[in-house]
Amino acid sequence: MEHILIIGATGQIGSELTMELRKRYGNTNVVAGYIPGAEPKGELKESGPSAIADVTDAQAVASVVKEYHIDTIYNLAALLSVVAESKPKLAWKIGIDGLWNVLEVAREYGCAVFTPSSIGSFGEATPHVKTPQDTIQRPRTMYGVTKVTTELLSDYYYTRFPGIISNVTPPGGGTTDYAVDIFYSAVKGEKFVCPLKPGTYMDMMYMPDALNAAISLMEAIPTRLKHRNAFNIAAMSFDPEEICREIKKHVPDFEMVYEIDPLKQSIADSWPDSLDDSCAREEWDWKPQYDLESMTVDMLEKLRAKLNK
């Protein structure tokens, strides 16, 4: 990778991935792509180049690729699970028509492409515990349908991400976002209202591990890869009760109550409890650095510093 375009650079993953790639490859070699109304701000804007790169406009993406001599594209444009259910047509337009545009531009200009899939690409018929690398995928949400289609469309490298937990970017409409919201409540001294019932297990990952996974896969030796369309990656799996108990070790007065959101619960119930990521470990040496305990310590520390500012 020498010249990189991040599409969706101001989003939850993109904002941090852009900065991490600039650290590794140099500020001027990483372009932050955005849509009008979501322009980069602060350090993201000042540290390197940015350009409009709307996946629904193939010519706009092609112009950026040509101008900056891009050879690697990270396509992070998508609507999150809950938002996608309320706007299914837009979810398809961004997730699938947009990906098609990116792949066509990449084909024309010879770029490698990374685009993340999700545990949402599975469904109720999928084995929920230690979900295999290759298994049945019959999602019932529009978010899941777009992610499966994403996997089928692409012959390039990309990864099935679990729920991503970040101390930088606020949640934005995902089913797994409770695992971010809960930390904000704990640090603010507020009672947390959990939208999912006890016993709802989902795979989660701390953002530093997610960034490392995306970059490591794109740096992997191609001849080692037996799977070329998608990889399961995993770091931890927990339910609301477990993350609450972990937080209470550090914030003893923390309280959590339940107010179940039927839509979020139905989506969560259709997703796996845990993924088998042995193929990623074998083929490109994937290994997470954070578990629930170490992530909790770091999240609380970083959020306290952030909110105290």
Phi, psi and omega per residue, in radians:
M1 nan 2.228 3.091
E2 -2.157 -0.744 -3.132
H3 -2.236 2.046 -2.919
I4 -2.096 2.397 3.025
L5 -1.997 2.200 3.028
I6 -1.795 1.964 3.061
I7 -1.576 2.178 -3.014
G8 1.537 0.623 -3.017
A9 -1.221 -0.281 3.138
T10 -1.716 0.085 3.135
G11 -1.451 -3.018 -3.039
Q12 -1.037 -0.909 3.139
I13 -1.419 -0.733 -3.033
G14 -1.026 -0.695 -3.083
S15 -1.100 -0.647 3.139
E16 -1.484 -0.615 3.122
L17 -1.124 -0.690 3.129
T18 -1.040 -0.809 -3.121
M19 -1.166 -0.661 3.128
E20 -1.161 -0.730 3.118
L21 -1.163 -0.612 3.095
R22 -1.161 -0.600 3.067
K23 -1.107 -0.699 -3.045
R24 -1.447 -0.630 -2.988
Y25 -2.025 -0.048 -3.140
G26 1.752 2.409 -3.052
N27 -1.011 -0.727 -3.040
T28 -1.307 -0.215 -3.088
N29 -1.642 -0.001 -3.088
V30 -2.177 2.009 -3.087
V31 -1.707 2.213 3.092
A32 -1.499 1.872 3.119
G33 -1.537 2.427 -3.086
Y34 -2.567 2.946 3.037
I35 -1.859 2.656 3.118
P36 -0.942 2.331 -3.090
G37 1.695 -0.194 3.122
A38 -2.271 0.819 -3.089
E39 -1.187 2.586 3.060
P40 -1.055 2.584 3.112
K41 -2.308 2.869 3.037
G42 0.973 -2.368 -3.072
E43 -1.070 -0.613 3.137
L44 -1.068 -0.672 3.130
K45 -1.336 -0.750 -2.995
E46 -1.380 -0.416 -2.995
S47 -1.457 -0.239 -3.099
G48 -2.996 3.136 -3.079
P49 -1.224 2.671 3.051
S50 -2.453 2.750 -3.103
A51 -2.778 2.668 3.054
I52 -1.214 2.183 3.137
A53 -2.497 1.440 -3.128
D54 -1.588 2.094 -3.066
V55 -1.124 -0.350 3.109
T56 -1.387 -0.064 3.129
D57 -2.151 1.634 -3.068
A58 -1.047 -0.652 -3.114
Q59 -1.147 -0.639 3.121
A60 -1.135 -0.742 3.113
V61 -1.138 -0.762 -3.141
A62 -1.080 -0.651 -3.141
S63 -1.110 -0.718 3.130
V64 -1.177 -0.769 3.140
V65 -1.035 -0.744 -3.127
K66 -1.232 -0.772 -3.086
E67 -1.110 -0.709 -3.046
Y68 -1.767 0.145 3.109
H69 0.955 0.840 -3.069
I70 -1.216 2.361 3.024
D71 -2.058 -0.172 -3.135
T72 -2.422 2.258 3.132
I73 -2.083 2.208 2.949
Y74 -1.768 1.909 -3.105
N75 -1.717 1.836 -3.083
L76 -1.928 0.195 -3.094
A77 -1.280 2.157 3.111
A78 -3.035 2.741 2.940
L79 -1.617 2.448 3.120
L80 -1.283 2.936 -2.888
S81 -0.983 -0.875 -3.076
V82 -1.215 -0.719 3.121
V83 -1.119 -0.685 -3.117
A84 -1.091 -0.566 3.135
E85 -1.189 -0.518 3.129
S86 -1.537 -0.296 -3.129
K87 -2.355 1.091 -3.030
P88 -1.087 -0.649 -3.133
K89 -1.136 -0.740 3.120
L90 -1.183 -0.643 3.108
A91 -1.046 -0.724 3.108
W92 -1.186 -0.760 -3.097
K93 -1.047 -0.765 -3.131
I94 -1.358 -0.817 -3.013
G95 -1.280 -0.656 -3.044
I96 -1.891 -0.949 3.082
D97 -1.060 -0.658 3.118
G98 -1.139 -0.760 3.113
L99 -1.103 -0.707 3.103
W100 -0.986 -0.772 3.117
N101 -1.064 -0.758 -3.134
V102 -1.112 -0.771 -3.129
L103 -1.139 -0.656 3.109
E104 -1.154 -0.744 3.087
V105 -1.104 -0.742 3.141
A106 -1.098 -0.682 3.108
R107 -1.111 -0.749 -3.093
E108 -1.183 -0.660 -3.043
Y109 -1.845 0.066 3.056
G110 1.242 0.711 -3.128
C111 -1.699 2.594 2.914
A112 -1.447 2.596 -3.087
V113 -2.257 2.342 2.961
F114 -2.038 2.232 3.029
T115 -2.451 2.226 -3.017
P116 -1.391 2.359 2.940
S117 -1.618 -2.748 -2.988
S118 -2.817 2.804 2.982
I119 -1.100 -0.270 3.060
G120 -1.164 -0.213 3.137
S121 -1.337 -0.143 3.086
F122 -1.649 -3.061 -3.117
G123 -2.675 -2.997 -3.066
E124 -1.145 -0.478 -3.140
A125 -1.375 -0.175 3.125
T126 -1.334 2.423 3.001
P127 -0.965 2.214 -2.988
H128 -1.534 -0.323 -3.132
V129 -1.935 2.233 -3.063
K130 0.906 0.887 -3.133
T131 -0.895 2.162 -3.075
P132 -1.140 2.802 3.068
Q133 -1.040 -0.800 3.135
D134 -1.968 1.991 -3.036
T135 -2.746 3.065 3.128
I136 -1.195 2.397 3.135
Q137 -2.265 1.770 3.129
R138 -2.326 1.212 -3.111
P139 -1.185 2.735 3.141
R140 -1.994 0.073 3.083
T141 -1.870 2.715 3.094
M142 -1.107 -0.654 3.072
Y143 -0.972 -0.844 -3.141
G144 -1.141 -0.711 3.124
V145 -1.050 -0.738 3.132
T146 -1.173 -0.612 -3.130
K147 -1.222 -0.688 3.063
V148 -1.115 -0.759 3.107
T149 -1.079 -0.666 3.058
T150 -0.981 -0.806 -3.123
E151 -1.135 -0.690 -3.114
L152 -1.252 -0.566 -3.127
L153 -1.226 -0.609 -2.856
S154 -1.766 2.334 3.018
D155 -1.811 0.170 -3.132
Y156 -1.682 3.121 -3.120
Y157 -1.364 2.342 2.907
Y158 -2.870 2.999 -2.887
T159 -2.302 2.540 3.014
R160 -1.464 1.833 -3.134
F161 -1.434 2.464 2.924
P162 -1.380 -2.898 3.054
G163 -1.182 2.341 -3.081
I164 -1.788 2.267 -3.130
I165 -1.926 2.134 -3.061
S166 -2.263 2.543 3.051
N167 -1.730 0.059 -3.082
V168 -1.801 -0.940 -3.046
T169 -1.768 2.251 3.115
P170 -1.106 2.732 3.109
P171 -1.042 2.702 -3.070
G172 -2.424 0.572 3.044
G173 1.853 0.507 3.111
G174 -1.820 2.733 3.130
T175 -1.166 -0.567 -3.110
T176 -1.492 0.016 -3.026
D177 -1.135 -0.310 3.110
Y178 -0.995 -0.544 -3.094
A179 -1.298 -0.133 2.967
V180 -1.719 -0.814 -3.138
D181 -0.958 -0.659 -3.058
I182 -1.087 -0.598 3.121
F183 -1.235 -0.691 3.090
Y184 -1.061 -0.760 3.125
S185 -1.083 -0.734 -3.110
A186 -1.104 -0.772 -3.106
V187 -1.218 -0.598 -3.128
K188 -1.422 -0.137 -3.110
G189 1.339 0.441 -3.110
E190 -1.781 2.682 3.014
K191 -1.283 2.336 -3.120
F192 -1.676 2.269 3.082
V193 -1.727 1.899 -3.044
C194 -1.533 2.227 -3.105
P195 -1.473 -0.107 -3.119
L196 -2.050 2.579 -3.071
K197 -1.398 2.787 3.080
P198 -1.001 2.582 3.132
G199 1.502 0.043 3.090
T200 -1.512 1.688 -3.121
Y201 -1.581 2.381 3.030
M202 -2.507 2.582 3.046
D203 -1.197 2.375 3.115
M204 -2.311 2.798 3.117
M205 -2.622 2.448 3.093
Y206 -1.373 2.496 -3.027
M207 -0.900 -0.762 3.130
P208 -0.970 -0.641 3.099
D209 -1.225 -0.661 3.131
A210 -1.113 -0.745 3.115
L211 -1.100 -0.781 -3.132
N212 -1.108 -0.659 3.135
A213 -1.117 -0.806 -3.114
A214 -1.072 -0.784 -3.097
I215 -1.263 -0.717 -3.126
S216 -1.092 -0.685 3.128
L217 -1.134 -0.714 3.133
M218 -1.235 -0.359 3.101
E219 -1.655 -0.023 -3.065
A220 -1.156 2.703 3.082
I221 -1.326 2.012 -3.032
P222 -0.957 -0.627 -3.075
T223 -1.191 -0.287 3.107
R224 -1.434 -0.291 -3.002
L225 -1.479 2.019 3.038
K226 -1.490 -0.556 3.093
H227 -1.780 2.278 -3.083
R228 -2.067 -0.113 -3.074
N229 -1.835 -0.455 3.137
A230 -2.972 2.648 3.045
F231 -2.286 2.356 2.884
N232 -1.245 2.357 2.913
I233 -2.288 2.552 -3.072
A234 -2.550 2.752 3.102
A235 -2.400 -0.784 -3.119
M236 -2.751 2.711 3.051
S237 -2.376 2.246 -3.139
F238 -2.619 2.877 3.050
D239 -1.918 3.017 -3.104
P240 -0.982 -0.620 -3.121
E241 -1.132 -0.688 -3.095
E242 -1.219 -0.738 3.137
I243 -1.224 -0.571 3.081
C244 -1.104 -0.798 3.132
R245 -1.079 -0.677 -3.124
E246 -1.157 -0.722 3.116
I247 -1.139 -0.685 -3.107
K248 -1.130 -0.366 3.057
K249 -1.099 -0.504 -3.091
H250 -1.884 -0.405 3.108
V251 -2.263 1.408 -2.992
P252 -1.004 -0.515 -3.097
D253 -1.497 0.015 -3.097
F254 -1.091 2.379 3.138
E255 -2.160 2.532 3.083
M256 -2.373 2.367 3.050
V257 -2.189 2.891 -3.092
Y258 -1.943 2.343 2.995
E259 -2.481 1.577 -2.921
I260 -1.185 2.267 3.041
D261 -1.631 1.960 -3.040
P262 -0.995 -0.692 -3.135
L263 -1.164 -0.863 3.140
K264 -1.087 -0.681 -3.128
Q265 -1.155 -0.722 -3.133
S266 -1.155 -0.647 3.096
I267 -1.163 -0.811 -3.125
A268 -1.072 -0.682 -3.124
D269 -1.142 -0.428 -3.120
S270 -1.496 -0.160 -3.108
W271 -1.667 2.758 3.102
P272 -1.105 2.683 3.028
D273 -1.399 -0.600 -3.120
S274 -2.768 2.611 -3.095
L275 -1.905 2.566 2.999
D276 -1.580 1.920 -3.091
D277 -1.862 0.450 -3.077
S278 -1.110 -0.539 3.135
C279 -1.165 -0.732 3.105
A280 -1.115 -0.671 3.130
R281 -1.148 -0.668 -3.094
E282 -1.362 -0.675 -2.965
E283 -1.583 -0.462 3.100
W284 -2.520 0.431 2.963
D285 1.085 0.612 3.096
W286 -1.113 2.346 3.068
K287 -2.753 2.034 3.134
P288 -1.234 2.661 3.133
Q289 -1.781 -0.280 -3.060
Y290 -2.087 2.412 2.934
D291 -1.980 -3.066 -3.078
L292 -1.034 -0.735 -3.107
E293 -1.127 -0.897 -3.089
S294 -1.234 -0.582 3.086
M295 -1.144 -0.737 -3.128
T296 -1.055 -0.773 3.121
V297 -1.053 -0.810 -3.085
D298 -1.227 -0.723 3.125
M299 -1.050 -0.823 -3.117
L300 -1.115 -0.724 3.137
E301 -1.109 -0.835 -3.084
K302 -1.197 -0.699 -3.123
L303 -1.220 -0.638 3.086
R304 -1.068 -0.777 3.133
A305 -1.122 -0.724 -3.123
K306 -1.137 -0.851 -3.076
L307 -1.290 -0.455 3.100
N308 -1.253 -0.376 3.097
K309 -1.184 nan nan
